[in-house]
Amino acid sequence: MTLKGKIAIVTGSNSGIGLGIAEALAKAGAEVVINSFSDTEADHALAAKIAAEHKVKVTYIAADMSKAADCRALVTRAGGCDILVNNAGIQHVAPIESFPPEKWDAILAINLTSAFHTTAVALPMMRKKGWGRVINISSAHGLTASPFKSAYIAAKHGLVGLSKTVALETAGQGITCNAICPGYVLTPLVEAQIPDQMKTHNMDRETVIREVMLDRQPSKQFATTEQLGGTVIFLCSDFADQITGTTISVDGGWTAL
């Protein structure tokens, strides 16, 4: 399928899952806006690289997703929005009684509240065209829980609820809203954790991946950024016109347990 003529915004997209999704959208012909808060030469070079590779317009726009004004300005500065992928997220792990309040606030702001602000600005643009896709990158932890991740799990559950509400408010308007719920994905951030886990558990790489990192993922395989990008492309297709207000798990069976 082609997304030529569509403007896609992907928050938190200079690496990992967001970058994989941005690349998939560009490959499908969309004009893509990638985002992070860093605003470095490397960020702008990355946009130019994706643009050259797929022969589409790719723009980098810096915005701090913990700030409401930045979230809203990102969509406004893009000049339009047909596809909005709310992907930005951070994590912190600690028991509730010692969980730093500032970390709680930051995680809720970036992982959940940012999606409210970007969606609020994007929806009128989508309604004007009679077509739109809002895709929220939640998590297996948006459907289940683990200890010590209270803020992340609260935010990801909230993102699923927000997706349902947006779907109901836009039903019949040519706009859909869904949440993708990945399990563990082999991103550079996850890859960097493997050597430390090998030392901690005195295990080889494959055993650490299978028995520690993918303990709750029955397939014992990481999801890939390419698979998540492909899921986004499917949700943007005509085949997904009647898929709205739901979750799509890409988790190797995690949430089937």
Secondary structure, DSSP 8 states (H G I E B T S, - for coil): ---TT-EEEESS-SSHHHHHHHHHHHHTT-EEEEEES---HHHHHHHHHHHHHHTS-EEEEE--TTSHHHHHHHHHHHT--SEEEE---------GGG--HHHHHHHHIIIIIHHHHHHHHHHHHHHHHT-EEEEEE--GGGTS--TT-HHHHHHHHHHHHHHHHHHHHHTTTTEEEEEEEE--B--HHHHHHHHHHHHHHT--HHHIIIIIITTT-TT-S-B-HHHHHHHHHHHHSGGGTT--S-EEEESTTGGG-
